[in-house]
Amino acid sequence: MKAQLIRIGNSRGIRLPKVVIEQAGLTEDVELEVRGATVVITAARRTRAGWAEAAQQLHAQGADQLLDPDTSTDFEDAEWQW
């Protein structure tokens, strides 16, 4: 399918037909990537998508420990009431 670049202010844009948008599952936000002479448009990933699954895998592997040792502060040692 051919399309034309159109002027939008100082930039240029392209109009995507509704059927293309629906087939690609695009919403308001998209990600653009340039691969050589090709522009790839993909649906934007949700923020932190996959983090819960990654955390569960780390826990299953026993790799979800703190990197630094647990240290207390002067306030915790002297003033805090547990």
N, C-alpha and C positions, 0 to 999 in steps of 0.2 A: 504494500500500500504506500503510495506516495503522499507526501504532505509538504506544505510550504512553510518556511520560516516567516513569521510576521513580526513587524516592529511593535515593541511594547516599551515606550519611553526610549531610553538609551540602550535597551537590551533587545533581544529577539526571543520569540517563543514559538511554540507549535501547538496547534489545537488537536487534541486527541478525540476521535469520535467516541460517543457514549458506549458503543458496543465494545470497543477496544478497552476502555476503562473498566467496564464490567468484567470482561474476560480475564483481564490481568489482576482483578481484585484490588484496584487502586482506590484510595480514599483521598482525603485532603492533602496528606503529607506523603511525599515520595522521596526516594533516595536516588541520586544521580551518580553514575560512575562512568568514567571515560576509559575505554579499552581500545587502545590504538586509535582508529578513526571511527569507532563506534561509541555511541552514547547509550548506556543501559539505564532504563528507568525501572525501579522496583518499588513495591509497596514498602513504606517505612516500617521498620521493626519497632515493636513496643519497647519503651524504656524498661530495662532490666528483664527483658524476655529471657526465660530460661534460667534465671538466677536460682529459683527455688529448686529445680532439678539438679543444678550443679552443686548446691549446698548439700542436698541429700546424698549425692555421690561422694562428696568429700567426707561427710560424716561416716558413710559406710566403709570408706577406706581408712578411717581414723586420722584423716589429714585436716581436721577442723580444729586443731589446737591453736592457742595463742602463740605468736612468734616471740613475744617478749615475756619474761617472767612476771608474775603478779607481784607488784610492789605496793606497799601502803604508804600513805603520806603522813606527815607529822600530825595533821588534823585528825586523821583516822586513828592514829596510835594514842594521842593524848586527849582529844576532846570528844570524839564521837561516842555516843552511848548506844550499844546494840541492844 
